[in-house]
Amino acid sequence: MHRKLLAISLAIAVSACAQMPNMAPTVQVPDRIKGPANESLAMIVAAKGVQIYECRASKDVGTAEWVLVAPEADLFDPRGKKVGRHYAGPRWESRDGSTIAGTLKERIDAPQADAIPWLLLTAKSVGAEGSFSKVTNVQRVSTVGGTAPKSGCSSASVGQVARMPYTADYYFLAAGTHSALPYATLVRGSVGSAEGY
């Protein structure tokens, strides 16, 4: 009887540990894009979507260039469930209505060729109280893709739009402990942004 109870208790404990979130970052964040010392990792969300570019006339007469217009991506939790979206602003919006707006603070080239830069952005709440409302800084790391097209933009094609696929991990930082925020779990962003954030 005691062995049976012990086996059941052990199985429950192992199962609970297996479901506990791993809040360890998936990459070493470079010093230039680290957040303030008084903040800790609140959550990691994976993004999968596109960086939207438009061919626009450049300052040099008769030439054109690809210009970032906005990101458009879905955000996912560790189990692959959609928990929000990322769009122009840049903004990150949770399914609970909480929304943060970001302002670029620092950028570095991505270690992977043909990937959008890694970023540090300050964030402020611009929506309802919820899972994203306490986030004060956002790091974009582990980027794949999302860079502007290498060709196809000329004075004859001004106005043309290109939607470039990308994946990234967004590390949400907040003062205090991360356990107060829902979705405080690790999501590996193999699911990727240009400067569109």
N, C-alpha and C positions, 0 to 999 in steps of 0.2 A: 504494500500500500504506500509506504513512504517512498519507495523507489519510483513508483508510478507518479506520485506527486512531484518528486524531484525532477523527473524527466519532463513532465509537463511544464513545470516552472522554468526549467532550463530552455526548453523550446520557445516559450514565450519571451524570455529575456533575449535570446539570440535573434528572434524575429524583430523585436523592438529595436535592438541595436542596428540591425540591417536597414531599418527604415529611418534611422536618425540621419538628418542632413549632414553632409560634409561641407563645412564652410571654408575649406582650404582653397585658396585661389588655384586655378589650373595652370597659371604661368607666373613667373617672377616678374612683378611689375617694376619697370625701370624707375629710378629715383626721380627723373624729370616729371613723371606723371603720377607720382604718389600723392595721396591725399594728406590732409593735416594730421598731425600726431594724435590729436584728441578724437579722431574718428576711427571707426572700425567697419569691417565689411558687414553690411546688413543683408545683402542677398546678391546672387549672381543670376542674371537672366540671359538666356540665349536668344539671339535675334536671327531671323531668316527673312530676307526680303530683297529689296532693290534700292540702289542709289539712282536717283533720277537726274539726268543731265539734259540741258538744252543747248543747242548750237546757237550762239549769239555773236553779233558783230563785235569785234575787238576794237581797242583804241587805235590800232594801226589801220588806216583806211584800206578797204578792200580785203581784209582778212577776218576770220572768225575763229572762235574757240569754244570748246565744251565748257559749260558753267554748271556747277552743281545747283540744283533747284531744291531738292528735298530728299530725305530718306523715306522709305515706306516699308515697314517690316512688322512682323508678328513677333511677340515675346513669349517664351516658353519656360515652364517650370521643369524640374528634373525628370518628371514622368512624361514629358512631351505635351502636357496640357497647356493650351494657350491661356496666358495670364494677362495679356495686354497687347498694346501696339505702340509703335514708334513712328513719328511722322514729323513734318515740317515744324520748325521752331528753333532748335529741335525740341521735341516733347516726347515724353514717355507716359503713357496712360494705362493704368491698371483697369482690369474689368470691374473693380469696385468704384471706379470714378475718380480715384485720386490721380493727380497728374503733376508732373514736374517739368519745368522748362530749364534748358541748359544754356550756359554761356561758355564759350571756349576759353580755357585758361592756359593750356599747354598742349603741344602735339609733338610726336616723334614719328619718324618713318617706321612702318611695320617691318619686322624682320623678314617676312615672306615677300618675295617679289610680286608685283602686280596686285598688292593688297592695299586698301585704304589705310591711312595713318592710325596709330594708337593715340588716344586723346585723354585729357583730363578736363572735365567741365564742371563748373559750379552749377548747382541746381537749386531751384526754389519751388515750393509748392504753389501751384496755380489752379488747383482743383479741390475736390472734396477731401475730407479727412479719410485716410485709408492706408493701404499697404505701402504706397510710394511717398506719402506726404512728409515723412521725416527725413527723406534722403536729401543730403546737402552737397554731395559731390558724386560724379559719375566718371568711371574710367571705361574707355572702350579699348578692349584688347582682343587678341586672338582673331584678328580680322582675316578674312579670305575674300578676295574679289572686291567688287564695288568701285574699281577705278574707272575714270572716264575712258570712253573709246579712244583708240589710238589714231583713228582716221574717221572720215565721213563728215567732217564739219568744214564747210567752206562758205564763202559769201553767197553762193548759190543755194545752200541748204540751211540758211538761218531760220530758226524756228523749229527745226527737227528735234525730236525728243528721243533720248536713249535711256532704257531702263536696265541698269547693270546689276546682275545678281550679286548678293553678298551675304556673308554670315559674320557674326561677331559675338563676343561675350561682353555684357555690360555689368560692371561691378558697381553696385550701389553702396555708397558709404553714408554713415550717419553717426552722430555723436552718441556715446553710450553703447549699450549692449545691442546686439543684433536680434536677440530672441524676442523682442517686443514686436517685430515686424512679421506679418504673414509672409509666406513663400520664402522664409529665410533659409533657403536651401541652395545647394550647388546645382548649376545647370551648365553643362559643357556646351559651348557654342559651336559645335560642329554643324549647326543647323543652317553670318557675317556682315562696313559703312565707309565712302570717301569723306571728304571733309564734311559731308552732309550730316555727319554725326549719327 
